Amino acid sequence: MSLMYAATNLGLETHPMNGFDHEAVRKGFKIPDNYWIPLLLAMGHMKPGLELQSAKWRKTYNEIVVSF
């Protein structure tokens, strides 16, 4: 998160990614087996004129929690 804040402070956009092929990343970047890869972080300048979609909606507490 600190890296994301620092990048934003420099005018960069970031996006964390999970659900990737760990072994392919390890092989592609020659990462030794004794390192754990928790996530990938895309970082860069946003394409001028690009419009982002709105954030996904989330259910409310009452829609999720069921009391008995």
Biopython code that builds the backbone (N, CA, C, O; Angstrom):
import numpy as np
from Bio.PDB.StructureBuilder import StructureBuilder

atoms = [
    (1, "MET", "N", (0.819, -1.171, 0.000)),
    (1, "MET", "CA", (0.000, 0.000, 0.000)),
    (1, "MET", "C", (0.874, 1.250, 0.000)),
    (1, "MET", "O", (0.543, 2.240, -0.652)),
    (2, "SER", "N", (1.982, 1.207, 0.724)),
    (2, "SER", "CA", (2.874, 2.372, 0.751)),
    (2, "SER", "C", (3.423, 2.675, -0.634)),
    (2, "SER", "O", (3.554, 3.839, -1.012)),
    (3, "LEU", "N", (3.744, 1.631, -1.390)),
    (3, "LEU", "CA", (4.238, 1.827, -2.753)),
    (3, "LEU", "C", (3.148, 2.464, -3.618)),
    (3, "LEU", "O", (3.439, 3.314, -4.460)),
    (4, "MET", "N", (1.907, 2.059, -3.412)),
    (4, "MET", "CA", (0.799, 2.625, -4.183)),
    (4, "MET", "C", (0.595, 4.094, -3.830)),
    (4, "MET", "O", (0.352, 4.916, -4.714)),
    (5, "TYR", "N", (0.691, 4.430, -2.540)),
    (5, "TYR", "CA", (0.569, 5.831, -2.131)),
    (5, "TYR", "C", (1.703, 6.671, -2.718)),
    (5, "TYR", "O", (1.477, 7.782, -3.197)),
    (6, "ALA", "N", (2.921, 6.133, -2.677)),
    (6, "ALA", "CA", (4.072, 6.868, -3.204)),
    (6, "ALA", "C", (3.908, 7.104, -4.709)),
    (6, "ALA", "O", (4.196, 8.195, -5.201)),
    (7, "ALA", "N", (3.444, 6.082, -5.442)),
    (7, "ALA", "CA", (3.245, 6.214, -6.884)),
    (7, "ALA", "C", (2.175, 7.259, -7.187)),
    (7, "ALA", "O", (2.342, 8.077, -8.091)),
    (8, "THR", "N", (1.083, 7.233, -6.435)),
    (8, "THR", "CA", (0.010, 8.214, -6.622)),
    (8, "THR", "C", (0.528, 9.623, -6.371)),
    (8, "THR", "O", (0.161, 10.563, -7.077)),
    (9, "ASN", "N", (1.377, 9.765, -5.368)),
    (9, "ASN", "CA", (1.966, 11.064, -5.062)),
    (9, "ASN", "C", (2.820, 11.581, -6.225)),
    (9, "ASN", "O", (2.986, 12.791, -6.384)),
    (10, "LEU", "N", (3.355, 10.675, -7.027)),
    (10, "LEU", "CA", (4.172, 11.042, -8.183)),
    (10, "LEU", "C", (3.330, 11.169, -9.462)),
    (10, "LEU", "O", (3.876, 11.359, -10.549)),
    (11, "GLY", "N", (1.998, 11.065, -9.328)),
    (11, "GLY", "CA", (1.122, 11.212, -10.484)),
    (11, "GLY", "C", (0.909, 9.942, -11.277)),
    (11, "GLY", "O", (0.442, 9.996, -12.415)),
    (12, "LEU", "N", (1.241, 8.798, -10.699)),
    (12, "LEU", "CA", (1.061, 7.519, -11.382)),
    (12, "LEU", "C", (-0.203, 6.827, -10.896)),
    (12, "LEU", "O", (-0.658, 7.066, -9.777)),
    (13, "GLU", "N", (-0.761, 5.980, -11.729)),
    (13, "GLU", "CA", (-1.900, 5.148, -11.349)),
    (13, "GLU", "C", (-1.367, 3.756, -11.032)),
    (13, "GLU", "O", (-0.377, 3.323, -11.621)),
    (14, "THR", "N", (-2.016, 3.053, -10.108)),
    (14, "THR", "CA", (-1.608, 1.692, -9.763)),
    (14, "THR", "C", (-2.824, 0.782, -9.739)),
    (14, "THR", "O", (-3.956, 1.233, -9.567)),
    (15, "HIS", "N", (-2.567, -0.505, -9.914)),
    (15, "HIS", "CA", (-3.638, -1.494, -9.831)),
    (15, "HIS", "C", (-3.039, -2.817, -9.369)),
    (15, "HIS", "O", (-2.258, -3.427, -10.100)),
    (16, "PRO", "N", (-3.395, -3.273, -8.158)),
    (16, "PRO", "CA", (-2.889, -4.564, -7.691)),
    (16, "PRO", "C", (-3.630, -5.706, -8.378)),
    (16, "PRO", "O", (-4.819, -5.596, -8.677)),
    (17, "MET", "N", (-2.918, -6.796, -8.622)),
    (17, "MET", "CA", (-3.516, -7.940, -9.301)),
    (17, "MET", "C", (-3.199, -9.216, -8.526)),
    (17, "MET", "O", (-2.066, -9.422, -8.092)),
    (18, "ASN", "N", (-4.209, -10.070, -8.357)),
    (18, "ASN", "CA", (-3.968, -11.405, -7.829)),
    (18, "ASN", "C", (-4.625, -12.394, -8.776)),
    (18, "ASN", "O", (-5.244, -11.989, -9.760)),
    (19, "GLY", "N", (-4.504, -13.658, -8.500)),
    (19, "GLY", "CA", (-5.087, -14.658, -9.384)),
    (19, "GLY", "C", (-4.262, -14.897, -10.635)),
    (19, "GLY", "O", (-4.798, -15.321, -11.659)),
    (20, "PHE", "N", (-2.963, -14.631, -10.566)),
    (20, "PHE", "CA", (-2.085, -14.821, -11.719)),
    (20, "PHE", "C", (-1.356, -16.156, -11.611)),
    (20, "PHE", "O", (-1.397, -16.807, -10.567)),
    (21, "ASP", "N", (-0.701, -16.558, -12.673)),
    (21, "ASP", "CA", (0.061, -17.811, -12.712)),
    (21, "ASP", "C", (1.410, -17.584, -12.036)),
    (21, "ASP", "O", (2.344, -17.068, -12.650)),
    (22, "HIS", "N", (1.504, -17.976, -10.767)),
    (22, "HIS", "CA", (2.718, -17.742, -9.982)),
    (22, "HIS", "C", (3.967, -18.330, -10.639)),
    (22, "HIS", "O", (5.015, -17.685, -10.691)),
    (23, "GLU", "N", (3.846, -19.544, -11.132)),
    (23, "GLU", "CA", (5.017, -20.197, -11.730)),
    (23, "GLU", "C", (5.469, -19.496, -13.006)),
    (23, "GLU", "O", (6.669, -19.389, -13.259)),
    (24, "ALA", "N", (4.532, -19.020, -13.805)),
    (24, "ALA", "CA", (4.894, -18.300, -15.035)),
    (24, "ALA", "C", (5.600, -16.988, -14.687)),
    (24, "ALA", "O", (6.575, -16.617, -15.341)),
    (25, "VAL", "N", (5.115, -16.294, -13.671)),
    (25, "VAL", "CA", (5.757, -15.043, -13.245)),
    (25, "VAL", "C", (7.147, -15.341, -12.682)),
    (25, "VAL", "O", (8.115, -14.649, -12.998)),
    (26, "ARG", "N", (7.235, -16.370, -11.850)),
    (26, "ARG", "CA", (8.527, -16.758, -11.270)),
    (26, "ARG", "C", (9.551, -17.065, -12.369)),
    (26, "ARG", "O", (10.705, -16.643, -12.304)),
    (27, "LYS", "N", (9.093, -17.810, -13.378)),
    (27, "LYS", "CA", (9.977, -18.172, -14.489)),
    (27, "LYS", "C", (10.314, -16.957, -15.352)),
    (27, "LYS", "O", (11.473, -16.755, -15.713)),
    (28, "GLY", "N", (9.310, -16.152, -15.683)),
    (28, "GLY", "CA", (9.499, -14.986, -16.553)),
    (28, "GLY", "C", (10.444, -13.941, -15.980)),
    (28, "GLY", "O", (11.198, -13.303, -16.714)),
    (29, "PHE", "N", (10.398, -13.770, -14.656)),
    (29, "PHE", "CA", (11.247, -12.773, -14.009)),
    (29, "PHE", "C", (12.437, -13.388, -13.279)),
    (29, "PHE", "O", (13.181, -12.696, -12.585)),
    (30, "LYS", "N", (12.607, -14.719, -13.450)),
    (30, "LYS", "CA", (13.725, -15.451, -12.826)),
    (30, "LYS", "C", (13.760, -15.226, -11.312)),
    (30, "LYS", "O", (14.805, -14.908, -10.744)),
    (31, "ILE", "N", (12.608, -15.395, -10.672)),
    (31, "ILE", "CA", (12.485, -15.217, -9.226)),
    (31, "ILE", "C", (12.804, -16.550, -8.553)),
    (31, "ILE", "O", (12.181, -17.561, -8.880)),
    (32, "PRO", "N", (13.755, -16.578, -7.623)),
    (32, "PRO", "CA", (14.109, -17.825, -6.931)),
    (32, "PRO", "C", (12.926, -18.406, -6.151)),
    (32, "PRO", "O", (12.014, -17.681, -5.753)),
    (33, "ASP", "N", (12.957, -19.720, -5.942)),
    (33, "ASP", "CA", (11.877, -20.422, -5.251)),
    (33, "ASP", "C", (11.698, -19.977, -3.802)),
    (33, "ASP", "O", (10.620, -20.157, -3.235)),
    (34, "ASN", "N", (12.726, -19.405, -3.198)),
    (34, "ASN", "CA", (12.605, -19.022, -1.790)),
    (34, "ASN", "C", (11.911, -17.674, -1.593)),
    (34, "ASN", "O", (11.844, -17.179, -0.469)),
    (35, "TYR", "N", (11.392, -17.068, -2.675)),
    (35, "TYR", "CA", (10.618, -15.825, -2.578)),
    (35, "TYR", "C", (9.150, -16.112, -2.840)),
    (35, "TYR", "O", (8.816, -16.909, -3.716)),
    (36, "TRP", "N", (8.272, -15.466, -2.083)),
    (36, "TRP", "CA", (6.832, -15.607, -2.236)),
    (36, "TRP", "C", (6.321, -14.373, -2.981)),
    (36, "TRP", "O", (6.732, -13.254, -2.674)),
    (37, "ILE", "N", (5.433, -14.562, -3.950)),
    (37, "ILE", "CA", (4.886, -13.458, -4.747)),
    (37, "ILE", "C", (3.438, -13.233, -4.297)),
    (37, "ILE", "O", (2.545, -13.964, -4.726)),
    (38, "PRO", "N", (3.193, -12.242, -3.448)),
    (38, "PRO", "CA", (1.831, -12.036, -2.951)),
    (38, "PRO", "C", (0.892, -11.401, -3.976)),
    (38, "PRO", "O", (-0.304, -11.692, -3.982)),
    (39, "LEU", "N", (1.430, -10.527, -4.850)),
    (39, "LEU", "CA", (0.608, -9.872, -5.855)),
    (39, "LEU", "C", (1.496, -9.227, -6.896)),
    (39, "LEU", "O", (2.704, -9.093, -6.701)),
    (40, "LEU", "N", (0.897, -8.830, -7.994)),
    (40, "LEU", "CA", (1.577, -8.032, -9.008)),
    (40, "LEU", "C", (0.984, -6.633, -8.937)),
    (40, "LEU", "O", (-0.184, -6.466, -8.588)),
    (41, "LEU", "N", (1.780, -5.639, -9.264)),
    (41, "LEU", "CA", (1.303, -4.264, -9.207)),
    (41, "LEU", "C", (1.587, -3.579, -10.535)),
    (41, "LEU", "O", (2.739, -3.334, -10.894)),
    (42, "ALA", "N", (0.503, -3.272, -11.265)),
    (42, "ALA", "CA", (0.644, -2.496, -12.498)),
    (42, "ALA", "C", (0.770, -1.029, -12.103)),
    (42, "ALA", "O", (0.069, -0.555, -11.209)),
    (43, "MET", "N", (1.659, -0.325, -12.769)),
    (43, "MET", "CA", (1.903, 1.068, -12.422)),
    (43, "MET", "C", (2.242, 1.843, -13.686)),
    (43, "MET", "O", (3.002, 1.361, -14.526)),
    (44, "GLY", "N", (1.684, 3.036, -13.827)),
    (44, "GLY", "CA", (2.008, 3.858, -14.984)),
    (44, "GLY", "C", (1.092, 5.055, -15.096)),
    (44, "GLY", "O", (0.299, 5.339, -14.199)),
    (45, "HIS", "N", (1.212, 5.752, -16.208)),
    (45, "HIS", "CA", (0.371, 6.914, -16.468)),
    (45, "HIS", "C", (-0.884, 6.458, -17.207)),
    (45, "HIS", "O", (-0.814, 5.604, -18.091)),
    (46, "MET", "N", (-2.027, 7.025, -16.843)),
    (46, "MET", "CA", (-3.274, 6.664, -17.500)),
    (46, "MET", "C", (-3.306, 7.275, -18.901)),
    (46, "MET", "O", (-2.850, 8.399, -19.114)),
    (47, "LYS", "N", (-3.847, 6.525, -19.838)),
    (47, "LYS", "CA", (-3.980, 6.976, -21.216)),
    (47, "LYS", "C", (-4.880, 8.217, -21.257)),
    (47, "LYS", "O", (-5.985, 8.187, -20.714)),
    (48, "PRO", "N", (-4.433, 9.293, -21.883)),
    (48, "PRO", "CA", (-5.250, 10.507, -21.957)),
    (48, "PRO", "C", (-6.609, 10.232, -22.599)),
    (48, "PRO", "O", (-6.697, 9.539, -23.613)),
    (49, "GLY", "N", (-7.660, 10.779, -22.002)),
    (49, "GLY", "CA", (-9.007, 10.612, -22.535)),
    (49, "GLY", "C", (-9.697, 9.327, -22.120)),
    (49, "GLY", "O", (-10.865, 9.124, -22.451)),
    (50, "LEU", "N", (-9.003, 8.455, -21.403)),
    (50, "LEU", "CA", (-9.587, 7.187, -20.983)),
    (50, "LEU", "C", (-10.586, 7.421, -19.859)),
    (50, "LEU", "O", (-10.287, 8.120, -18.891)),
    (51, "GLU", "N", (-11.775, 6.834, -19.986)),
    (51, "GLU", "CA", (-12.783, 6.937, -18.939)),
    (51, "GLU", "C", (-12.879, 5.605, -18.217)),
    (51, "GLU", "O", (-13.063, 4.562, -18.844)),
    (52, "LEU", "N", (-12.756, 5.643, -16.905)),
    (52, "LEU", "CA", (-12.851, 4.429, -16.106)),
    (52, "LEU", "C", (-14.300, 4.107, -15.807)),
    (52, "LEU", "O", (-15.135, 5.000, -15.666)),
    (53, "GLN", "N", (-14.588, 2.817, -15.712)),
    (53, "GLN", "CA", (-15.925, 2.404, -15.304)),
    (53, "GLN", "C", (-16.070, 2.667, -13.816)),
    (53, "GLN", "O", (-15.080, 2.699, -13.085)),
    (54, "SER", "N", (-17.295, 2.853, -13.370)),
    (54, "SER", "CA", (-17.515, 3.080, -11.941)),
    (54, "SER", "C", (-17.137, 1.834, -11.154)),
    (54, "SER", "O", (-17.132, 0.720, -11.679)),
    (55, "ALA", "N", (-16.822, 2.051, -9.884)),
    (55, "ALA", "CA", (-16.442, 0.937, -9.018)),
    (55, "ALA", "C", (-17.606, -0.043, -8.889)),
    (55, "ALA", "O", (-18.771, 0.344, -8.977)),
    (56, "LYS", "N", (-17.274, -1.314, -8.679)),
    (56, "LYS", "CA", (-18.322, -2.317, -8.517)),
    (56, "LYS", "C", (-19.160, -1.986, -7.286)),
    (56, "LYS", "O", (-18.645, -1.452, -6.304)),
    (57, "TRP", "N", (-20.406, -2.293, -7.340)),
    (57, "TRP", "CA", (-21.277, -2.059, -6.198)),
    (57, "TRP", "C", (-21.039, -3.151, -5.169)),
    (57, "TRP", "O", (-20.602, -4.252, -5.506)),
    (58, "ARG", "N", (-21.316, -2.852, -3.967)),
    (58, "ARG", "CA", (-21.192, -3.831, -2.895)),
    (58, "ARG", "C", (-22.518, -3.940, -2.164)),
    (58, "ARG", "O", (-23.263, -2.967, -2.048)),
    (59, "LYS", "N", (-22.800, -5.131, -1.679)),
    (59, "LYS", "CA", (-24.014, -5.338, -0.909)),
    (59, "LYS", "C", (-23.893, -4.645, 0.438)),
    (59, "LYS", "O", (-22.793, -4.468, 0.961)),
    (60, "THR", "N", (-25.021, -4.260, 0.985)),
    (60, "THR", "CA", (-25.029, -3.637, 2.303)),
    (60, "THR", "C", (-24.870, -4.706, 3.378)),
    (60, "THR", "O", (-24.995, -5.900, 3.106)),
    (61, "TYR", "N", (-24.600, -4.273, 4.572)),
    (61, "TYR", "CA", (-24.460, -5.179, 5.719)),
    (61, "TYR", "C", (-25.727, -6.035, 5.880)),
    (61, "TYR", "O", (-25.642, -7.246, 6.085)),
    (62, "ASN", "N", (-26.890, -5.397, 5.785)),
    (62, "ASN", "CA", (-28.148, -6.121, 5.969)),
    (62, "ASN", "C", (-28.444, -7.116, 4.853)),
    (62, "ASN", "O", (-29.193, -8.070, 5.062)),
    (63, "GLU", "N", (-27.869, -6.911, 3.677)),
    (63, "GLU", "CA", (-28.053, -7.862, 2.573)),
    (63, "GLU", "C", (-27.153, -9.088, 2.742)),
    (63, "GLU", "O", (-27.412, -10.130, 2.140)),
    (64, "ILE", "N", (-26.124, -8.976, 3.538)),
    (64, "ILE", "CA", (-25.172, -10.065, 3.711)),
    (64, "ILE", "C", (-25.397, -10.837, 4.993)),
    (64, "ILE", "O", (-25.388, -12.068, 4.984)),
    (65, "VAL", "N", (-25.600, -10.128, 6.104)),
    (65, "VAL", "CA", (-25.697, -10.758, 7.424)),
    (65, "VAL", "C", (-27.117, -11.211, 7.697)),
    (65, "VAL", "O", (-28.071, -10.450, 7.538)),
    (66, "VAL", "N", (-27.240, -12.457, 8.108)),
    (66, "VAL", "CA", (-28.540, -13.027, 8.455)),
    (66, "VAL", "C", (-28.533, -13.339, 9.945)),
    (66, "VAL", "O", (-27.643, -14.035, 10.434)),
    (67, "SER", "N", (-29.513, -12.829, 10.655)),
    (67, "SER", "CA", (-29.612, -13.073, 12.092)),
    (67, "SER", "C", (-30.717, -14.102, 12.361)),
    (67, "SER", "O", (-31.767, -14.082, 11.720)),
    (68, "PHE", "N", (-30.466, -14.984, 13.302)),
    (68, "PHE", "CA", (-31.448, -15.998, 13.683)),
    (68, "PHE", "C", (-31.917, -15.764, 15.086)),
    (68, "PHE", "O", (-32.749, -16.516, 15.592)),
]
sb = StructureBuilder()
sb.init_structure("model")
sb.init_model(0)
sb.init_chain("A")
sb.init_seg("    ")
for serial, (resi, resn, name, xyz) in enumerate(atoms, 1):
    if name == "N":
        sb.init_residue(resn, " ", resi, " ")
    sb.init_atom(name, np.array(xyz, "f"), 0.0, 1.0, " ", f" {name:<3s}", serial, name[0])
structure = sb.get_structure()
